[in-house]
Amino acid sequence: MNLRLATCLAALCAATASHADSLPKPGDYYLISRDHAGKFLGSHKLFKEESDETKQVTYCGREYFVRDSSVAWTELEAEFGHVVHVEFNFGKGWRPICANPEREVTLADIGVSLDAREVLAGVSTAPSTASRLATIGAMFRTSVFEDSKSGLGM
């Protein structure tokens, strides 16, 4: 087998393995959105262990860890009129275990002051390096412009 083919096969196996890890497994909990006829529309995973990007929440008396974007998503799904539940994968399908999670945990509850649309669009409350540099640059441009109007321009 030539090196290029072996490299491609290794990359394909790695991609398949990482994709398989993200697929729901028995024992997983998800926020699941369905239409009023019960048709699946979308989902966000709930975690049983904390990570840097999750916050602890409680849905129907059970503790989970969730991303800000998942809470924002539940708010918008409910706004669109979809039915959202916490569902458990029991290996042969999904079992709803908590109705209306958007009423139990809101963005405000987890300390996020942004609107759900802003959260899902990736707006951050932390100032980025780019915005800090733009602000500093704007200060210099304003300063130079005003200095040139007063006859002190460079």
N, CA, C and O of each residue as an XYZ file, in Angstrom:
616
protein
N       0.862     -1.169      0.000
C       0.000      0.000      0.000
C       0.908      1.230      0.000
O       1.864      1.309      0.772
N       0.594      2.191     -0.878
C       1.469      3.358     -0.911
C       1.163      4.306      0.246
O       0.109      4.214      0.875
N       2.075      5.196      0.511
C       2.002      6.089      1.668
C       0.797      7.021      1.595
O       0.153      7.284      2.610
N       0.493      7.518      0.407
C      -0.633      8.449      0.261
C      -1.956      7.751      0.595
O      -2.797      8.317      1.293
N      -2.138      6.534      0.101
C      -3.349      5.776      0.377
C      -3.467      5.454      1.867
O      -4.548      5.563      2.446
N      -2.358      5.061      2.480
C      -2.358      4.754      3.907
C      -2.714      5.996      4.727
O      -3.451      5.901      5.709
N      -2.196      7.150      4.331
C      -2.484      8.404      5.036
C      -3.968      8.747      4.914
O      -4.599      9.155      5.889
N      -4.521      8.579      3.707
C      -5.949      8.859      3.504
C      -6.818      7.923      4.334
O      -7.797      8.363      4.937
N      -6.476      6.640      4.371
C      -7.245      5.696      5.168
C      -7.175      6.019      6.652
O      -8.177      5.913      7.359
N      -6.002      6.412      7.128
C      -5.851      6.775      8.543
C      -6.700      8.002      8.867
O      -7.344      8.055      9.915
N      -6.702      8.984      7.972
C      -7.504     10.194      8.190
C      -8.991      9.865      8.193
O      -9.747     10.401      9.003
N      -9.412      8.983      7.286
C     -10.809      8.577      7.222
C     -11.225      7.848      8.489
O     -12.308      8.098      9.019
N     -10.388      6.960      8.976
C     -10.686      6.232     10.223
C     -10.780      7.187     11.399
O     -11.670      7.051     12.238
N      -9.874      8.151     11.471
C      -9.892      9.124     12.568
C     -11.148      9.968     12.513
O     -11.767     10.221     13.546
N     -11.538     10.411     11.320
C     -12.749     11.229     11.177
C     -13.981     10.430     11.545
O     -14.880     10.947     12.210
N     -14.037      9.174     11.123
C     -15.181      8.323     11.450
C     -15.256      8.066     12.944
O     -16.344      8.084     13.520
N     -14.125      7.830     13.576
C     -14.107      7.572     15.018
C     -14.556      8.796     15.793
O     -15.333      8.671     16.739
N     -14.082      9.991     15.410
C     -14.475     11.190     16.145
C     -15.942     11.497     15.907
O     -16.623     11.996     16.803
N     -16.442     11.206     14.707
C     -17.858     11.422     14.425
C     -18.710     10.430     15.215
O     -19.773     10.788     15.721
N     -18.257      9.216     15.319
C     -18.995      8.193     16.058
C     -19.079      8.547     17.540
O     -20.075      8.234     18.192
N     -18.043      9.196     18.080
C     -18.074      9.603     19.482
C     -19.153     10.646     19.743
O     -19.660     10.748     20.861
N     -19.512     11.427     18.712
C     -20.504     12.473     18.902
C     -21.932     11.971     18.697
O     -22.886     12.703     18.960
N     -22.086     10.740     18.236
C     -23.423     10.186     18.056
C     -24.030      9.808     19.405
O     -23.322      9.363     20.308
N     -25.349      9.987     19.537
C     -25.992      9.607     20.799
C     -25.814      8.119     21.095
O     -25.869      7.271     20.205
N     -25.598      7.837     22.382
C     -25.430      6.457     22.846
C     -26.445      6.184     23.959
O     -26.932      7.114     24.601
N     -26.758      4.917     24.182
C     -27.637      4.617     25.316
C     -27.065      5.218     26.608
O     -25.872      5.106     26.888
N     -27.931      5.844     27.369
C     -27.512      6.500     28.602
C     -27.300      7.996     28.456
O     -27.120      8.694     29.455
N     -27.319      8.505     27.217
C     -27.139      9.937     26.981
C     -28.431     10.705     27.256
O     -29.535     10.177     27.120
N     -28.260     11.954     27.644
C     -29.374     12.876     27.845
C     -29.232     14.012     26.841
O     -28.136     14.527     26.623
N     -30.345     14.396     26.234
C     -30.346     15.468     25.250
C     -31.536     16.383     25.459
O     -32.582     15.957     25.948
N     -31.370     17.634     25.089
C     -32.488     18.538     24.904
C     -32.952     18.271     23.479
O     -32.161     18.395     22.544
N     -34.204     17.910     23.294
C     -34.697     17.562     21.960
C     -35.925     18.398     21.634
O     -36.846     18.538     22.439
N     -35.906     18.946     20.433
C     -37.020     19.737     19.926
C     -37.790     18.905     18.907
O     -37.213     18.252     18.038
N     -39.116     18.952     19.046
C     -39.992     18.235     18.118
C     -41.140     19.151     17.714
O     -41.486     20.087     18.434
N     -41.726     18.868     16.548
C     -42.925     19.611     16.182
C     -44.110     19.025     16.955
O     -43.943     18.079     17.725
N     -45.291     19.580     16.753
C     -46.447     19.129     17.543
C     -46.910     17.726     17.174
O     -47.684     17.115     17.910
N     -46.436     17.207     16.029
C     -46.756     15.828     15.646
C     -45.708     14.854     16.173
O     -45.822     13.648     15.957
N     -44.682     15.367     16.867
C     -43.650     14.517     17.447
C     -42.439     14.296     16.559
O     -41.541     13.535     16.922
N     -42.395     14.955     15.387
C     -41.261     14.804     14.467
C     -40.030     15.533     15.014
O     -40.106     16.695     15.413
N     -38.898     14.827     15.024
C     -37.634     15.367     15.497
C     -37.237     16.593     14.680
O     -37.309     16.574     13.451
N     -36.815     17.665     15.365
C     -36.349     18.879     14.696
C     -34.879     19.175     14.971
O     -34.161     19.633     14.082
N     -34.430     18.917     16.194
C     -33.042     19.203     16.533
C     -32.754     18.818     17.966
O     -33.659     18.486     18.731
N     -31.451     18.866     18.328
C     -31.082     18.474     19.689
C     -29.779     19.114     20.129
O     -28.975     19.556     19.308
N     -29.587     19.155     21.428
C     -28.347     19.593     22.069
C     -28.064     18.627     23.212
O     -28.961     18.268     23.974
N     -26.822     18.217     23.318
C     -26.451     17.240     24.344
C     -26.361     17.889     25.723
O     -25.898     19.020     25.867
N     -26.809     17.157     26.719
C     -26.608     17.510     28.121
C     -25.482     16.635     28.653
O     -25.358     15.477     28.255
N     -24.674     17.167     29.535
C     -23.514     16.447     30.042
C     -23.691     16.135     31.520
O     -24.329     16.889     32.255
N     -23.122     15.022     31.940
C     -23.168     14.634     33.352
C     -21.898     15.068     34.085
O     -21.829     14.994     35.312
N     -20.898     15.519     33.332
C     -19.646     15.985     33.938
C     -19.339     17.397     33.476
O     -19.647     17.777     32.346
N     -18.735     18.159     34.353
C     -18.402     19.552     34.090
C     -17.210     19.665     33.149
O     -16.315     18.820     33.148
N     -17.217     20.731     32.346
C     -16.060     21.088     31.523
C     -15.934     22.610     31.551
O     -16.778     23.297     32.126
N     -14.886     23.129     30.932
C     -14.649     24.577     30.933
C     -15.781     25.356     30.280
O     -16.042     26.501     30.650
N     -16.453     24.745     29.317
C     -17.471     25.473     28.559
C     -18.902     25.194     29.008
O     -19.847     25.594     28.328
N     -19.078     24.518     30.138
C     -20.433     24.205     30.600
C     -20.729     24.839     31.951
O     -19.836     25.233     32.699
N     -22.022     24.916     32.224
C     -22.495     25.418     33.511
C     -23.479     24.409     34.086
O     -24.197     23.733     33.349
N     -23.501     24.318     35.399
C     -24.387     23.373     36.064
C     -25.811     23.922     36.092
O     -26.037     25.086     36.422
N     -26.766     23.062     35.740
C     -28.185     23.420     35.746
C     -28.982     22.256     36.322
O     -28.468     21.151     36.493
N     -30.247     22.531     36.617
C     -31.146     21.478     37.092
C     -32.416     21.516     36.263
O     -33.093     22.541     36.183
N     -32.731     20.382     35.645
C     -33.984     20.205     34.921
C     -34.779     19.118     35.635
O     -34.306     17.992     35.785
N     -35.986     19.460     36.073
C     -36.878     18.498     36.743
C     -36.167     17.742     37.867
O     -36.328     16.529     38.006
N     -35.390     18.458     38.657
C     -34.749     17.875     39.819
C     -33.464     17.102     39.545
O     -32.863     16.571     40.479
N     -33.028     17.025     38.289
C     -31.780     16.317     37.958
C     -30.729     17.320     37.502
O     -31.024     18.260     36.763
N     -29.507     17.105     37.954
C     -28.422     18.023     37.610
C     -27.709     17.583     36.338
O     -27.457     16.400     36.113
N     -27.392     18.589     35.511
C     -26.666     18.392     34.261
C     -25.676     19.542     34.109
O     -25.680     20.493     34.890
N     -24.839     19.436     33.099
C     -23.971     20.531     32.698
C     -24.326     20.849     31.257
O     -24.495     19.951     30.432
N     -24.437     22.143     30.963
C     -24.956     22.571     29.670
C     -24.164     23.770     29.155
O     -23.635     24.564     29.934
N     -24.094     23.885     27.848
C     -23.453     25.051     27.223
C     -24.462     26.202     27.138
O     -25.670     25.979     27.058
N     -23.947     27.422     27.156
C     -24.813     28.602     27.013
C     -25.663     28.495     25.752
O     -26.851     28.818     25.767
N     -25.045     28.037     24.653
C     -25.762     27.954     23.376
C     -26.943     26.988     23.456
O     -27.942     27.184     22.765
N     -26.847     25.961     24.278
C     -27.955     25.013     24.417
C     -29.145     25.660     25.112
O     -30.293     25.436     24.726
N     -28.874     26.457     26.126
C     -29.957     27.163     26.824
C     -30.598     28.177     25.876
O     -31.822     28.301     25.831
N     -29.771     28.901     25.121
C     -30.298     29.858     24.141
C     -31.161     29.145     23.105
O     -32.226     29.631     22.726
N     -30.692     27.999     22.659
C     -31.421     27.212     21.659
C     -32.801     26.799     22.182
O     -33.787     26.880     21.449
N     -32.878     26.357     23.446
C     -34.186     25.957     23.993
C     -35.143     27.141     24.020
O     -36.333     26.990     23.744
N     -34.625     28.321     24.353
C     -35.480     29.505     24.389
C     -36.047     29.805     23.005
O     -37.235     30.100     22.871
N     -35.205     29.732     21.979
C     -35.684     30.017     20.625
C     -36.619     28.930     20.100
O     -37.612     29.238     19.439
N     -36.320     27.681     20.382
C     -37.203     26.598     19.940
C     -38.604     26.782     20.530
O     -39.602     26.605     19.832
N     -38.672     27.132     21.794
C     -39.977     27.368     22.424
C     -40.662     28.578     21.793
O     -41.872     28.567     21.566
N     -39.882     29.617     21.514
C     -40.433     30.811     20.872
C     -41.020     30.468     19.498
O     -42.032     31.041     19.097
N     -40.391     29.542     18.784
C     -40.877     29.118     17.468
C     -42.092     28.204     17.568
O     -42.668     27.830     16.546
N     -42.488     27.840     18.788
C     -43.656     26.991     18.984
C     -43.360     25.503     18.970
O     -44.278     24.686     18.904
N     -42.070     25.142     19.031
C     -41.705     23.726     19.054
C     -41.790     23.179     20.474
O     -41.731     23.935     21.444
N     -41.928     21.875     20.589
C     -42.000     21.203     21.886
C     -40.593     20.755     22.261
O     -39.953     20.021     21.508
N     -40.112     21.191     23.413
C     -38.762     20.836     23.856
C     -38.866     20.015     25.138
O     -39.593     20.370     26.065
N     -38.122     18.912     25.168
C     -38.043     18.051     26.349
C     -36.587     17.694     26.605
O     -35.750     17.745     25.704
N     -36.300     17.331     27.852
C     -35.073     16.595     28.129
C     -35.455     15.149     27.871
O     -36.442     14.650     28.413
N     -34.655     14.470     27.028
C     -34.961     13.080     26.707
C     -33.754     12.196     27.002
O     -32.602     12.616     26.893
N     -34.060     10.965     27.377
C     -33.054      9.970     27.738
C     -33.019      8.894     26.658
O     -34.058      8.376     26.250
N     -31.806      8.561     26.197
C     -31.635      7.491     25.214
C     -31.516      6.172     25.982
O     -30.495      5.918     26.621
N     -32.556      5.334     25.923
C     -32.522      4.076     26.666
C     -32.096      2.902     25.790
O     -32.281      1.745     26.170
N     -31.523      3.195     24.612
C     -30.983      2.151     23.756
C     -31.928      1.668     22.684
O     -31.489      1.128     21.669
N     -33.222      1.853     22.889
C     -34.215      1.433     21.896
C     -35.089      2.607     21.495
O     -36.184      2.428     20.962
N     -34.602      3.796     21.753
C     -35.365      4.992     21.441
C     -35.155      6.049     22.510
O     -34.252      5.952     23.340
N     -35.995      7.041     22.469
C     -35.878      8.182     23.373
C     -37.085      8.253     24.284
O     -38.219      8.026     23.862
N     -36.823      8.571     25.536
C     -37.893      8.693     26.520
C     -37.866     10.124     27.078
O     -36.874     10.530     27.683
N     -38.953     10.893     26.878
C     -39.013     12.229     27.484
C     -39.037     12.107     29.010
O     -39.817     11.334     29.566
N     -38.179     12.876     29.678
C     -38.151     12.814     31.142
C     -38.374     14.170     31.794
O     -38.514     14.259     33.014
N     -38.406     15.238     30.976
C     -38.628     16.565     31.548
C     -39.182     17.485     30.467
O     -38.537     17.713     29.444
N     -40.380     18.011     30.702
C     -41.019     18.915     29.744
C     -40.639     20.362     30.026
O     -40.349     20.738     31.162
N     -40.648     21.146     28.986
C     -40.449     22.598     29.073
C     -39.163     23.026     29.783
O     -39.220     23.833     30.711
N     -38.013     22.506     29.369
C     -36.771     22.905     30.038
C     -36.465     24.394     29.890
O     -35.732     24.961     30.701
N     -37.022     25.028     28.860
C     -36.805     26.468     28.669
C     -37.427     27.287     29.791
O     -37.040     28.436     30.002
N     -38.391     26.710     30.517
C     -38.994     27.397     31.662
C     -38.194     27.167     32.939
O     -38.289     27.951     33.883
N     -37.409     26.097     32.969
C     -36.641     25.749     34.168
C     -35.297     26.457     34.229
O     -34.839     26.829     35.309
N     -34.660     26.646     33.068
C     -33.348     27.296     33.020
C     -33.356     28.293     31.871
O     -33.609     27.937     30.721
N     -33.072     29.557     32.205
C     -32.980     30.602     31.185
C     -31.545     31.107     31.125
O     -30.725     30.781     31.983
N     -31.252     31.894     30.117
C     -29.916     32.486     30.012
C     -29.602     33.329     31.247
O     -28.480     33.298     31.751
N     -30.581     34.076     31.731
C     -30.370     34.892     32.932
C     -29.999     34.017     34.124
O     -29.181     34.413     34.954
N     -30.597     32.826     34.214
C     -30.306     31.915     35.326
C     -28.847     31.475     35.353
O     -28.297     31.200     36.420
N     -28.216     31.407     34.172
C     -26.820     30.963     34.122
C     -25.854     32.138     33.952
O     -24.686     31.953     33.613
N     -26.367     33.351     34.196
C     -25.511     34.526     34.205
C     -25.193     35.121     32.850
O     -24.201     35.837     32.711
N     -26.015     34.840     31.842
C     -25.795     35.385     30.503
C     -26.801     36.496     30.268
O     -28.010     36.278     30.348
N     -26.297     37.694     29.977
C     -27.184     38.840     29.797
C     -27.544     39.084     28.331
O     -28.323     39.991     28.035
N     -27.001     38.303     27.427
C     -27.288     38.459     26.010
C     -28.618     37.824     25.643
O     -29.119     36.954     26.355
N     -29.179     38.258     24.539
C     -30.370     37.656     23.956
C     -29.994     36.298     23.357
O     -28.848     36.093     22.957
N     -30.939     35.385     23.295
C     -30.671     34.041     22.763
C     -30.096     34.087     21.352
O     -29.207     33.303     21.021
N     -30.593     34.991     20.521
C     -30.075     35.110     19.147
C     -28.612     35.540     19.146
O     -27.821     35.061     18.334
N     -28.258     36.436     20.047
C     -26.867     36.891     20.135
C     -25.953     35.756     20.577
O     -24.844     35.609     20.062
N     -26.417     34.958     21.526
C     -25.614     33.821     22.004
C     -25.370     32.850     20.855
O     -24.243     32.401     20.648
N     -26.418     32.527     20.111
C     -26.279     31.566     19.011
C     -25.486     32.139     17.842
O     -24.920     31.390     17.047
N     -25.445     33.467     17.736
C     -24.651     34.103     16.684
C     -23.184     34.201     17.089
O     -22.338     34.582     16.279
N     -22.882     33.858     18.341
C     -21.493     33.867     18.789
C     -21.023     35.195     19.350
O     -19.821     35.421     19.489
N     -21.967     36.084     19.677
C     -21.596     37.358     20.296
C     -21.037     37.059     21.676
O     -21.583     36.234     22.409
N     -19.952     37.728     22.027
C     -19.307     37.487     23.313
C     -19.365     38.739     24.162
O     -19.315     39.855     23.644
N     -19.471     38.550     25.470
C     -19.425     39.691     26.375
C     -17.984     40.050     26.715
O     -17.716     41.159     27.177
N     -17.056     39.128     26.491
C     -15.643     39.402     26.762
C     -15.061     40.187     25.598
O     -15.233     39.799     24.443
N     -14.372     41.288     25.889
C     -13.795     42.063     24.788
C     -12.699     41.263     24.098
O     -11.798     40.735     24.750
N     -12.784     41.179     22.790
C     -11.777     40.439     22.049
C     -10.571     41.322     21.786
O     -10.652     42.546     21.895
N      -9.465     40.706     21.442
C      -8.251     41.448     21.114
C      -8.516     42.365     19.940
O      -8.071     43.512     19.943
N      -9.236     41.881     18.929
C      -9.513     42.672     17.735
C     -10.309     43.924     18.091
O      -9.998     45.005     17.589
N     -11.333     43.807     18.949
C     -12.130     44.988     19.274
C     -11.328     45.964     20.139
O     -11.490     47.178     20.017
N     -10.464     45.436     21.012
C      -9.614     46.339     21.797
C      -8.676     47.108     20.888
O      -8.493     48.312     21.068
N      -8.072     46.431     19.906
C      -7.166     47.097     18.969
C      -7.912     48.113     18.121
O      -7.380     49.188     17.846
N      -9.128     47.798     17.703
C      -9.928     48.738     16.916
C     -10.244     49.984     17.740
O     -10.205     51.098     17.218
N     -10.554     49.804     19.014
C     -10.843     50.938     19.893
C      -9.607     51.815     20.062
O      -9.693     53.040     19.984
N      -8.465     51.188     20.292
C      -7.213     51.939     20.442
C      -6.887     52.684     19.148
O      -6.500     53.852     19.173
N      -7.049     51.989     18.012
C      -6.789     52.625     16.717
C      -7.704     53.811     16.486
O      -7.265     54.846     15.986
N      -8.978     53.671     16.847
C      -9.930     54.770     16.678
C      -9.542     55.962     17.526
O      -9.718     57.106     17.106
N      -9.009     55.711     18.728
C      -8.570     56.816     19.594
C      -7.437     57.583     18.929
O      -7.422     58.813     18.971
N      -6.490     56.882     18.317
C      -5.376     57.552     17.654
C      -5.840     58.316     16.430
O      -5.382     59.432     16.189
N      -6.752     57.729     15.644
C      -7.252     58.422     14.451
C      -7.974     59.693     14.854
O      -7.786     60.729     14.216
N      -8.787     59.647     15.884
C      -9.514     60.825     16.349
C      -8.532     61.872     16.849
O      -8.681     63.057     16.553
N      -7.555     61.452     17.587
C      -6.563     62.350     18.148
C      -5.759     63.039     17.054
O      -5.534     64.248     17.124
N      -5.325     62.299     16.055
C      -4.540     62.872     14.958
C      -5.396     63.814     14.151
O      -4.929     64.881     13.755
N      -6.673     63.440     13.889
C      -7.570     64.278     13.121
C      -7.794     65.604     13.833
O      -7.737     66.658     13.200
N      -8.048     65.570     15.139
C      -8.297     66.803     15.890
C      -7.028     67.638     15.986
O      -7.104     68.866     15.955
N      -5.850     66.997     16.103
C      -4.595     67.729     16.138
C      -4.361     68.444     14.809
O      -3.860     69.568     14.800
N      -4.718     67.805     13.669
C      -4.480     68.429     12.363
C      -5.408     69.597     12.169
O      -5.041     70.558     11.492
N      -6.628     69.554     12.749
C      -7.553     70.676     12.628
C      -7.046     71.870     13.410
O      -7.310     73.013     13.036
N      -6.325     71.623     14.489
C      -5.859     72.732     15.311
C      -4.499     73.248     14.860
O      -3.928     74.140     15.487
N      -3.972     72.676     13.752
C      -2.693     73.132     13.260
C      -1.523     72.378     13.841
O      -0.375     72.728     13.565
N      -1.774     71.349     14.642
C      -0.695     70.600     15.254
C      -0.466     69.268     14.548
O       0.251     68.419     15.078
N      -1.053     69.057     13.365
C      -0.969     67.774     12.676
C       0.453     67.401     12.349
O       1.343     68.251     12.328
N       0.662     66.144     12.098
C       2.012     65.640     11.843
C       2.279     65.544     10.386
O       3.369     65.137      9.984
